[in-house]
């Protein structure tokens, strides 16, 4: 059975059966795309996790600044 025959048979079905077939196709495609998305995310996270130890954070020299104490203000 080729695609043309399938489409001809699909056109002759009642609307309810057409909707069931189309929603089934959409659900299967969504599951397949979700599977590939999840595996891609897992692969990306595993690669990123290995690279985290290689990141060099620059050292910032902060001068020692004495802590200033607030002077009391006199209000009249």
N, CA, C and O atoms as a CHARMM CRD file, in Angstrom:
* protein
*
  304
    1    1 UNK  N      0.85700  -1.17700   0.00000 PROA 1      0.00000
    2    1 UNK  CA     0.00000   0.00000   0.00000 PROA 1      0.00000
    3    1 UNK  C      0.90300   1.24000   0.00000 PROA 1      0.00000
    4    1 UNK  O      1.79700   1.36200   0.83700 PROA 1      0.00000
    5    2 UNK  N      0.66900   2.13100  -0.91500 PROA 2      0.00000
    6    2 UNK  CA     1.48200   3.33800  -0.96800 PROA 2      0.00000
    7    2 UNK  C      0.72600   4.50600  -0.33300 PROA 2      0.00000
    8    2 UNK  O     -0.42200   4.36800   0.09000 PROA 2      0.00000
    9    3 UNK  N      1.37500   5.62000  -0.28100 PROA 3      0.00000
   10    3 UNK  CA     0.82400   6.79400   0.39300 PROA 3      0.00000
   11    3 UNK  C     -0.43600   7.30400  -0.29400 PROA 3      0.00000
   12    3 UNK  O     -1.38000   7.74000   0.36500 PROA 3      0.00000
   13    4 UNK  N     -0.44600   7.24700  -1.60700 PROA 4      0.00000
   14    4 UNK  CA    -1.61600   7.74800  -2.35200 PROA 4      0.00000
   15    4 UNK  C     -2.87300   6.93300  -2.01600 PROA 4      0.00000
   16    4 UNK  O     -3.94700   7.49900  -1.81000 PROA 4      0.00000
   17    5 UNK  N     -2.73400   5.60900  -1.96100 PROA 5      0.00000
   18    5 UNK  CA    -3.86700   4.75300  -1.59600 PROA 5      0.00000
   19    5 UNK  C     -4.32800   5.03300  -0.16900 PROA 5      0.00000
   20    5 UNK  O     -5.52600   5.06600   0.11400 PROA 5      0.00000
   21    6 UNK  N     -3.36000   5.23400   0.72400 PROA 6      0.00000
   22    6 UNK  CA    -3.70200   5.53000   2.11900 PROA 6      0.00000
   23    6 UNK  C     -4.49000   6.82900   2.22100 PROA 6      0.00000
   24    6 UNK  O     -5.48400   6.90100   2.94300 PROA 6      0.00000
   25    7 UNK  N     -4.04800   7.85500   1.49800 PROA 7      0.00000
   26    7 UNK  CA    -4.74800   9.13800   1.54100 PROA 7      0.00000
   27    7 UNK  C     -6.14600   9.04400   0.92300 PROA 7      0.00000
   28    7 UNK  O     -7.08300   9.67900   1.40800 PROA 7      0.00000
   29    8 UNK  N     -6.28400   8.26200  -0.13600 PROA 8      0.00000
   30    8 UNK  CA    -7.61200   8.06900  -0.74400 PROA 8      0.00000
   31    8 UNK  C     -8.55500   7.36800   0.23200 PROA 8      0.00000
   32    8 UNK  O     -9.71200   7.76100   0.37800 PROA 8      0.00000
   33    9 UNK  N     -8.05800   6.34000   0.88900 PROA 9      0.00000
   34    9 UNK  CA    -8.89100   5.63700   1.86300 PROA 9      0.00000
   35    9 UNK  C     -9.22000   6.53700   3.04100 PROA 9      0.00000
   36    9 UNK  O    -10.32200   6.47300   3.58800 PROA 9      0.00000
   37   10 UNK  N     -8.26400   7.37800   3.43600 PROA 10     0.00000
   38   10 UNK  CA    -8.48400   8.28800   4.56600 PROA 10     0.00000
   39   10 UNK  C     -9.56000   9.32300   4.23100 PROA 10     0.00000
   40   10 UNK  O    -10.35500   9.69200   5.09700 PROA 10     0.00000
   41   11 UNK  N     -9.58900   9.78400   3.00500 PROA 11     0.00000
   42   11 UNK  CA   -10.59600  10.77000   2.59800 PROA 11     0.00000
   43   11 UNK  C    -12.00000  10.19000   2.61300 PROA 11     0.00000
   44   11 UNK  O    -12.96300  10.93100   2.81100 PROA 11     0.00000
   45   12 UNK  N    -12.14200   8.89400   2.41200 PROA 12     0.00000
   46   12 UNK  CA   -13.45400   8.26400   2.37200 PROA 12     0.00000
   47   12 UNK  C    -13.97100   7.85700   3.74900 PROA 12     0.00000
   48   12 UNK  O    -15.11000   7.40400   3.86500 PROA 12     0.00000
   49   13 UNK  N    -13.16300   8.01000   4.78700 PROA 13     0.00000
   50   13 UNK  CA   -13.60200   7.64400   6.13000 PROA 13     0.00000
   51   13 UNK  C    -14.50500   8.72600   6.71200 PROA 13     0.00000
   52   13 UNK  O    -14.45000   9.88100   6.28800 PROA 13     0.00000
   53   14 UNK  N    -15.34700   8.34500   7.69700 PROA 14     0.00000
   54   14 UNK  CA   -16.14600   9.36600   8.39100 PROA 14     0.00000
   55   14 UNK  C    -15.23800  10.31500   9.17000 PROA 14     0.00000
   56   14 UNK  O    -14.10000   9.97300   9.49300 PROA 14     0.00000
   57   15 UNK  N    -15.75500  11.51900   9.47100 PROA 15     0.00000
   58   15 UNK  CA   -14.95300  12.54400  10.14600 PROA 15     0.00000
   59   15 UNK  C    -14.42400  12.07800  11.49600 PROA 15     0.00000
   60   15 UNK  O    -13.29700  12.40700  11.86600 PROA 15     0.00000
   61   16 UNK  N    -15.22600  11.31400  12.23500 PROA 16     0.00000
   62   16 UNK  CA   -14.79500  10.85900  13.56100 PROA 16     0.00000
   63   16 UNK  C    -13.54700   9.97700  13.44700 PROA 16     0.00000
   64   16 UNK  O    -12.60900  10.12700  14.23100 PROA 16     0.00000
   65   17 UNK  N    -13.53400   9.06900  12.48400 PROA 17     0.00000
   66   17 UNK  CA   -12.37100   8.19800  12.31200 PROA 17     0.00000
   67   17 UNK  C    -11.16400   8.97800  11.79300 PROA 17     0.00000
   68   17 UNK  O    -10.02900   8.66900  12.15500 PROA 17     0.00000
   69   18 UNK  N    -11.39900   9.98300  10.95200 PROA 18     0.00000
   70   18 UNK  CA   -10.29000  10.82600  10.48200 PROA 18     0.00000
   71   18 UNK  C     -9.62100  11.52800  11.64500 PROA 18     0.00000
   72   18 UNK  O     -8.39400  11.58400  11.72900 PROA 18     0.00000
   73   19 UNK  N    -10.44600  12.07100  12.55600 PROA 19     0.00000
   74   19 UNK  CA    -9.88900  12.77700  13.71700 PROA 19     0.00000
   75   19 UNK  C     -9.10000  11.83100  14.60700 PROA 19     0.00000
   76   19 UNK  O     -8.04100  12.19600  15.11700 PROA 19     0.00000
   77   20 UNK  N     -9.60900  10.61500  14.80000 PROA 20     0.00000
   78   20 UNK  CA    -8.89600   9.64200  15.63900 PROA 20     0.00000
   79   20 UNK  C     -7.54100   9.30300  15.02600 PROA 20     0.00000
   80   20 UNK  O     -6.53400   9.24600  15.73200 PROA 20     0.00000
   81   21 UNK  N     -7.51500   9.08000  13.72100 PROA 21     0.00000
   82   21 UNK  CA    -6.25100   8.74000  13.05000 PROA 21     0.00000
   83   21 UNK  C     -5.27600   9.90800  13.10700 PROA 21     0.00000
   84   21 UNK  O     -4.09200   9.71800  13.38700 PROA 21     0.00000
   85   22 UNK  N     -5.76400  11.10500  12.84400 PROA 22     0.00000
   86   22 UNK  CA    -4.87500  12.27400  12.85500 PROA 22     0.00000
   87   22 UNK  C     -4.32700  12.54100  14.25800 PROA 22     0.00000
   88   22 UNK  O     -3.13900  12.82800  14.40300 PROA 22     0.00000
   89   23 UNK  N     -5.16700  12.45400  15.29300 PROA 23     0.00000
   90   23 UNK  CA    -4.69100  12.68000  16.65800 PROA 23     0.00000
   91   23 UNK  C     -3.71100  11.58400  17.08500 PROA 23     0.00000
   92   23 UNK  O     -2.78200  11.84500  17.84900 PROA 23     0.00000
   93   24 UNK  N     -3.91800  10.37000  16.59800 PROA 24     0.00000
   94   24 UNK  CA    -2.96800   9.29400  16.88800 PROA 24     0.00000
   95   24 UNK  C     -1.61500   9.58800  16.25900 PROA 24     0.00000
   96   24 UNK  O     -0.57500   9.38900  16.88700 PROA 24     0.00000
   97   25 UNK  N     -1.63300  10.06200  15.01700 PROA 25     0.00000
   98   25 UNK  CA    -0.37900  10.41300  14.33800 PROA 25     0.00000
   99   25 UNK  C      0.31700  11.56300  15.07200 PROA 25     0.00000
  100   25 UNK  O      1.53300  11.53500  15.26200 PROA 25     0.00000
  101   26 UNK  N     -0.45200  12.56400  15.47900 PROA 26     0.00000
  102   26 UNK  CA     0.13100  13.69900  16.21200 PROA 26     0.00000
  103   26 UNK  C      0.73700  13.23700  17.53100 PROA 26     0.00000
  104   26 UNK  O      1.82500  13.67700  17.90200 PROA 26     0.00000
  105   27 UNK  N      0.03600  12.34700  18.24600 PROA 27     0.00000
  106   27 UNK  CA     0.54100  11.85900  19.53100 PROA 27     0.00000
  107   27 UNK  C      1.83000  11.06300  19.35900 PROA 27     0.00000
  108   27 UNK  O      2.76800  11.21000  20.14200 PROA 27     0.00000
  109   28 UNK  N      1.87100  10.21800  18.33000 PROA 28     0.00000
  110   28 UNK  CA     3.08500   9.42100  18.08600 PROA 28     0.00000
  111   28 UNK  C      4.25700  10.33100  17.72500 PROA 28     0.00000
  112   28 UNK  O      5.36800  10.14200  18.22200 PROA 28     0.00000
  113   29 UNK  N      4.01300  11.31000  16.86700 PROA 29     0.00000
  114   29 UNK  CA     5.08500  12.25400  16.50800 PROA 29     0.00000
  115   29 UNK  C      5.55500  13.04800  17.72200 PROA 29     0.00000
  116   29 UNK  O      6.75000  13.30100  17.87600 PROA 29     0.00000
  117   30 UNK  N      4.61800  13.44100  18.58200 PROA 30     0.00000
  118   30 UNK  CA     4.99800  14.17700  19.79500 PROA 30     0.00000
  119   30 UNK  C      5.85600  13.31000  20.70600 PROA 30     0.00000
  120   30 UNK  O      6.83300  13.79500  21.27800 PROA 30     0.00000
  121   31 UNK  N      5.51000  12.04500  20.84900 PROA 31     0.00000
  122   31 UNK  CA     6.31600  11.14200  21.68100 PROA 31     0.00000
  123   31 UNK  C      7.71900  10.94800  21.10600 PROA 31     0.00000
  124   31 UNK  O      8.70500  10.94500  21.84300 PROA 31     0.00000
  125   32 UNK  N      7.79600  10.78600  19.79200 PROA 32     0.00000
  126   32 UNK  CA     9.11200  10.60200  19.15700 PROA 32     0.00000
  127   32 UNK  C      9.95700  11.86300  19.31200 PROA 32     0.00000
  128   32 UNK  O     11.14100  11.78200  19.64000 PROA 32     0.00000
  129   33 UNK  N      9.35100  13.03200  19.07700 PROA 33     0.00000
  130   33 UNK  CA    10.10100  14.28800  19.22600 PROA 33     0.00000
  131   33 UNK  C     10.50200  14.51100  20.68000 PROA 33     0.00000
  132   33 UNK  O     11.60400  14.98800  20.95000 PROA 33     0.00000
  133   34 UNK  N      9.63000  14.17800  21.60900 PROA 34     0.00000
  134   34 UNK  CA     9.95600  14.30100  23.03100 PROA 34     0.00000
  135   34 UNK  C     11.11000  13.39400  23.42100 PROA 34     0.00000
  136   34 UNK  O     11.97300  13.78500  24.20600 PROA 34     0.00000
  137   35 UNK  N     11.12800  12.18200  22.87500 PROA 35     0.00000
  138   35 UNK  CA    12.22400  11.26200  23.16700 PROA 35     0.00000
  139   35 UNK  C     13.55400  11.83200  22.69700 PROA 35     0.00000
  140   35 UNK  O     14.53900  11.81400  23.43500 PROA 35     0.00000
  141   36 UNK  N     13.58100  12.34100  21.45900 PROA 36     0.00000
  142   36 UNK  CA    14.82600  12.91200  20.94800 PROA 36     0.00000
  143   36 UNK  C     15.22700  14.16500  21.71400 PROA 36     0.00000
  144   36 UNK  O     16.41700  14.40700  21.91700 PROA 36     0.00000
  145   37 UNK  N     14.25700  14.96000  22.14100 PROA 37     0.00000
  146   37 UNK  CA    14.56500  16.16300  22.91700 PROA 37     0.00000
  147   37 UNK  C     15.17300  15.77600  24.26100 PROA 37     0.00000
  148   37 UNK  O     16.17500  16.36000  24.67400 PROA 37     0.00000
  149   38 UNK  N     14.58300  14.80100  24.94700 PROA 38     0.00000
  150   38 UNK  CA    15.09000  14.38500  26.25800 PROA 38     0.00000
  151   38 UNK  C     16.48900  13.79500  26.12600 PROA 38     0.00000
  152   38 UNK  O     17.36200  14.10400  26.93700 PROA 38     0.00000
  153   39 UNK  N     16.72100  12.95100  25.11700 PROA 39     0.00000
  154   39 UNK  CA    18.05700  12.38400  24.96200 PROA 39     0.00000
  155   39 UNK  C     19.08000  13.47200  24.61900 PROA 39     0.00000
  156   39 UNK  O     20.22700  13.40300  25.06100 PROA 39     0.00000
  157   40 UNK  N     18.67400  14.46900  23.83700 PROA 40     0.00000
  158   40 UNK  CA    19.58600  15.57300  23.53500 PROA 40     0.00000
  159   40 UNK  C     19.93000  16.38300  24.77300 PROA 40     0.00000
  160   40 UNK  O     21.07900  16.78300  24.96100 PROA 40     0.00000
  161   41 UNK  N     18.94000  16.62400  25.61500 PROA 41     0.00000
  162   41 UNK  CA    19.18500  17.36600  26.85700 PROA 41     0.00000
  163   41 UNK  C     20.10300  16.56700  27.77300 PROA 41     0.00000
  164   41 UNK  O     21.01800  17.12600  28.37800 PROA 41     0.00000
  165   42 UNK  N     19.86500  15.27700  27.87600 PROA 42     0.00000
  166   42 UNK  CA    20.72100  14.43800  28.73700 PROA 42     0.00000
  167   42 UNK  C     22.15300  14.44300  28.22600 PROA 42     0.00000
  168   42 UNK  O     23.08800  14.55000  29.01900 PROA 42     0.00000
  169   43 UNK  N     22.33900  14.33100  26.92000 PROA 43     0.00000
  170   43 UNK  CA    23.70000  14.36600  26.35700 PROA 43     0.00000
  171   43 UNK  C     24.36500  15.71200  26.60800 PROA 43     0.00000
  172   43 UNK  O     25.54500  15.76500  26.95600 PROA 43     0.00000
  173   44 UNK  N     23.62200  16.79500  26.43500 PROA 44     0.00000
  174   44 UNK  CA    24.18800  18.13200  26.66600 PROA 44     0.00000
  175   44 UNK  C     24.58000  18.31800  28.11500 PROA 44     0.00000
  176   44 UNK  O     25.64600  18.85800  28.40700 PROA 44     0.00000
  177   45 UNK  N     23.72400  17.87300  29.03200 PROA 45     0.00000
  178   45 UNK  CA    24.03400  18.01700  30.45500 PROA 45     0.00000
  179   45 UNK  C     25.22400  17.16700  30.85400 PROA 45     0.00000
  180   45 UNK  O     26.03700  17.59800  31.67200 PROA 45     0.00000
  181   46 UNK  N     25.34700  15.97200  30.29800 PROA 46     0.00000
  182   46 UNK  CA    26.48800  15.12400  30.65300 PROA 46     0.00000
  183   46 UNK  C     27.79200  15.72300  30.12900 PROA 46     0.00000
  184   46 UNK  O     28.82200  15.64400  30.79800 PROA 46     0.00000
  185   47 UNK  N     27.75500  16.32100  28.93800 PROA 47     0.00000
  186   47 UNK  CA    28.96100  16.97900  28.41600 PROA 47     0.00000
  187   47 UNK  C     29.30400  18.21000  29.23900 PROA 47     0.00000
  188   47 UNK  O     30.47500  18.47400  29.51400 PROA 47     0.00000
  189   48 UNK  N     28.27600  18.96900  29.63400 PROA 48     0.00000
  190   48 UNK  CA    28.50600  20.17400  30.41200 PROA 48     0.00000
  191   48 UNK  C     29.04000  19.83000  31.79400 PROA 48     0.00000
  192   48 UNK  O     29.88900  20.54600  32.32400 PROA 48     0.00000
  193   49 UNK  N     28.55600  18.75200  32.37900 PROA 49     0.00000
  194   49 UNK  CA    29.00100  18.34900  33.71100 PROA 49     0.00000
  195   49 UNK  C     30.48700  17.99400  33.68400 PROA 49     0.00000
  196   49 UNK  O     31.20100  18.29700  34.64000 PROA 49     0.00000
  197   50 UNK  N     30.96200  17.37300  32.63500 PROA 50     0.00000
  198   50 UNK  CA    32.37600  17.03600  32.52900 PROA 50     0.00000
  199   50 UNK  C     33.25200  18.26100  32.35600 PROA 50     0.00000
  200   50 UNK  O     34.39700  18.27500  32.80700 PROA 50     0.00000
  201   51 UNK  N     32.72600  19.29000  31.70700 PROA 51     0.00000
  202   51 UNK  CA    33.49600  20.50400  31.46600 PROA 51     0.00000
  203   51 UNK  C     33.50000  21.45100  32.66400 PROA 51     0.00000
  204   51 UNK  O     34.29900  22.38600  32.70400 PROA 51     0.00000
  205   52 UNK  N     32.63500  21.22900  33.62400 PROA 52     0.00000
  206   52 UNK  CA    32.54600  22.15200  34.76000 PROA 52     0.00000
  207   52 UNK  C     33.83700  22.17800  35.56900 PROA 52     0.00000
  208   52 UNK  O     34.20200  23.22600  36.10200 PROA 52     0.00000
  209   53 UNK  N     34.52800  21.06100  35.67000 PROA 53     0.00000
  210   53 UNK  CA    35.77300  21.02500  36.42500 PROA 53     0.00000
  211   53 UNK  C     36.90600  21.75100  35.72100 PROA 53     0.00000
  212   53 UNK  O     37.90400  22.09100  36.35700 PROA 53     0.00000
  213   54 UNK  N     36.77800  21.99400  34.43700 PROA 54     0.00000
  214   54 UNK  CA    37.83400  22.64800  33.66500 PROA 54     0.00000
  215   54 UNK  C     37.71700  24.16800  33.66700 PROA 54     0.00000
  216   54 UNK  O     38.61400  24.85900  33.18200 PROA 54     0.00000
  217   55 UNK  N     36.62700  24.69100  34.20600 PROA 55     0.00000
  218   55 UNK  CA    36.41800  26.13900  34.20000 PROA 55     0.00000
  219   55 UNK  C     37.32000  26.77800  35.25100 PROA 55     0.00000
  220   55 UNK  O     37.32800  26.37500  36.41400 PROA 55     0.00000
  221   56 UNK  N     38.06600  27.76400  34.82400 PROA 56     0.00000
  222   56 UNK  CA    38.94300  28.50400  35.72900 PROA 56     0.00000
  223   56 UNK  C     38.28600  29.84300  36.05200 PROA 56     0.00000
  224   56 UNK  O     38.08200  30.67800  35.17100 PROA 56     0.00000
  225   57 UNK  N     37.96500  30.02800  37.30700 PROA 57     0.00000
  226   57 UNK  CA    37.35700  31.28400  37.74600 PROA 57     0.00000
  227   57 UNK  C     38.49000  32.24400  38.09800 PROA 57     0.00000
  228   57 UNK  O     39.37200  31.89000  38.88100 PROA 57     0.00000
  229   58 UNK  N     38.48400  33.44300  37.53900 PROA 58     0.00000
  230   58 UNK  CA    39.57200  34.37600  37.82700 PROA 58     0.00000
  231   58 UNK  C     39.53900  34.83900  39.28400 PROA 58     0.00000
  232   58 UNK  O     38.47700  35.00600  39.88300 PROA 58     0.00000
  233   59 UNK  N     40.72100  35.03600  39.82200 PROA 59     0.00000
  234   59 UNK  CA    40.84400  35.53200  41.18500 PROA 59     0.00000
  235   59 UNK  C     40.79700  37.05400  41.16700 PROA 59     0.00000
  236   59 UNK  O     41.46500  37.69000  40.35200 PROA 59     0.00000
  237   60 UNK  N     40.02900  37.62300  42.04100 PROA 60     0.00000
  238   60 UNK  CA    39.90000  39.07300  42.12200 PROA 60     0.00000
  239   60 UNK  C     40.54100  39.52100  43.43500 PROA 60     0.00000
  240   60 UNK  O     40.17400  39.05600  44.51400 PROA 60     0.00000
  241   61 UNK  N     41.50400  40.43300  43.31900 PROA 61     0.00000
  242   61 UNK  CA    42.14200  40.96100  44.51400 PROA 61     0.00000
  243   61 UNK  C     41.30700  42.11500  45.05900 PROA 61     0.00000
  244   61 UNK  O     41.12200  43.13900  44.40100 PROA 61     0.00000
  245   62 UNK  N     40.81600  41.92400  46.25600 PROA 62     0.00000
  246   62 UNK  CA    40.00300  42.94900  46.90300 PROA 62     0.00000
  247   62 UNK  C     40.84500  43.56500  48.01800 PROA 62     0.00000
  248   62 UNK  O     41.29900  42.85600  48.91600 PROA 62     0.00000
  249   63 UNK  N     41.05400  44.87100  47.96300 PROA 63     0.00000
  250   63 UNK  CA    41.86800  45.49600  49.01800 PROA 63     0.00000
  251   63 UNK  C     41.11500  45.48700  50.34700 PROA 63     0.00000
  252   63 UNK  O     39.88600  45.49300  50.39800 PROA 63     0.00000
  253   64 UNK  N     41.90600  45.47200  51.41500 PROA 64     0.00000
  254   64 UNK  CA    41.29700  45.52900  52.74600 PROA 64     0.00000
  255   64 UNK  C     40.90100  46.96100  53.04700 PROA 64     0.00000
  256   64 UNK  O     41.76000  47.83500  53.16700 PROA 64     0.00000
  257   65 UNK  N     39.62500  47.20000  53.16700 PROA 65     0.00000
  258   65 UNK  CA    39.10800  48.53200  53.45700 PROA 65     0.00000
  259   65 UNK  C     38.57100  48.51500  54.87900 PROA 65     0.00000
  260   65 UNK  O     37.77400  47.64300  55.22700 PROA 65     0.00000
  261   66 UNK  N     38.99300  49.46200  55.70100 PROA 66     0.00000
  262   66 UNK  CA    38.49300  49.45500  57.08100 PROA 66     0.00000
  263   66 UNK  C     36.98200  49.70300  57.09900 PROA 66     0.00000
  264   66 UNK  O     36.43500  50.42200  56.26300 PROA 66     0.00000
  265   67 UNK  N     36.35300  49.10000  58.05300 PROA 67     0.00000
  266   67 UNK  CA    34.90800  49.24900  58.18300 PROA 67     0.00000
  267   67 UNK  C     34.61500  50.61300  58.79200 PROA 67     0.00000
  268   67 UNK  O     35.16700  50.96700  59.83400 PROA 67     0.00000
  269   68 UNK  N     33.75800  51.36600  58.14700 PROA 68     0.00000
  270   68 UNK  CA    33.39000  52.68600  58.64200 PROA 68     0.00000
  271   68 UNK  C     32.21000  52.55800  59.58700 PROA 68     0.00000
  272   68 UNK  O     31.22500  51.88100  59.29300 PROA 68     0.00000
  273   69 UNK  N     32.33000  53.22000  60.72400 PROA 69     0.00000
  274   69 UNK  CA    31.21000  53.20900  61.66100 PROA 69     0.00000
  275   69 UNK  C     30.43300  54.48400  61.46800 PROA 69     0.00000
  276   69 UNK  O     31.02800  55.54700  61.29100 PROA 69     0.00000
  277   70 UNK  N     29.11700  54.40700  61.49600 PROA 70     0.00000
  278   70 UNK  CA    28.32800  55.62300  61.29300 PROA 70     0.00000
  279   70 UNK  C     28.46800  56.57100  62.47100 PROA 70     0.00000
  280   70 UNK  O     28.52600  56.14900  63.62600 PROA 70     0.00000
  281   71 UNK  N     28.52200  57.84900  62.16000 PROA 71     0.00000
  282   71 UNK  CA    28.58800  58.84100  63.22800 PROA 71     0.00000
  283   71 UNK  C     27.16700  59.24300  63.57900 PROA 71     0.00000
  284   71 UNK  O     26.32200  59.42800  62.70300 PROA 71     0.00000
  285   72 UNK  N     26.91900  59.37500  64.87000 PROA 72     0.00000
  286   72 UNK  CA    25.55100  59.74800  65.27700 PROA 72     0.00000
  287   72 UNK  C     25.23600  61.18900  64.84400 PROA 72     0.00000
  288   72 UNK  O     26.09000  62.07400  64.90200 PROA 72     0.00000
  289   73 UNK  N     24.03700  61.38700  64.42700 PROA 73     0.00000
  290   73 UNK  CA    23.60600  62.70800  64.03500 PROA 73     0.00000
  291   73 UNK  C     22.72800  63.28000  65.12500 PROA 73     0.00000
  292   73 UNK  O     21.92400  62.57600  65.73700 PROA 73     0.00000
  293   74 UNK  N     22.89400  64.54900  65.35000 PROA 74     0.00000
  294   74 UNK  CA    22.10700  65.23500  66.39300 PROA 74     0.00000
  295   74 UNK  C     20.99300  65.99700  65.71000 PROA 74     0.00000
  296   74 UNK  O     21.23500  66.81600  64.82400 PROA 74     0.00000
  297   75 UNK  N     19.78800  65.72200  66.12400 PROA 75     0.00000
  298   75 UNK  CA    18.64500  66.42600  65.55700 PROA 75     0.00000
  299   75 UNK  C     18.05500  67.30200  66.62900 PROA 75     0.00000
  300   75 UNK  O     18.02300  66.93400  67.80400 PROA 75     0.00000
  301   76 UNK  N     17.59300  68.44900  66.22700 PROA 76     0.00000
  302   76 UNK  CA    17.01300  69.39000  67.19400 PROA 76     0.00000
  303   76 UNK  C     15.52900  69.39400  67.08800 PROA 76     0.00000
  304   76 UNK  O     14.85900  70.12300  67.82100 PROA 76     0.00000
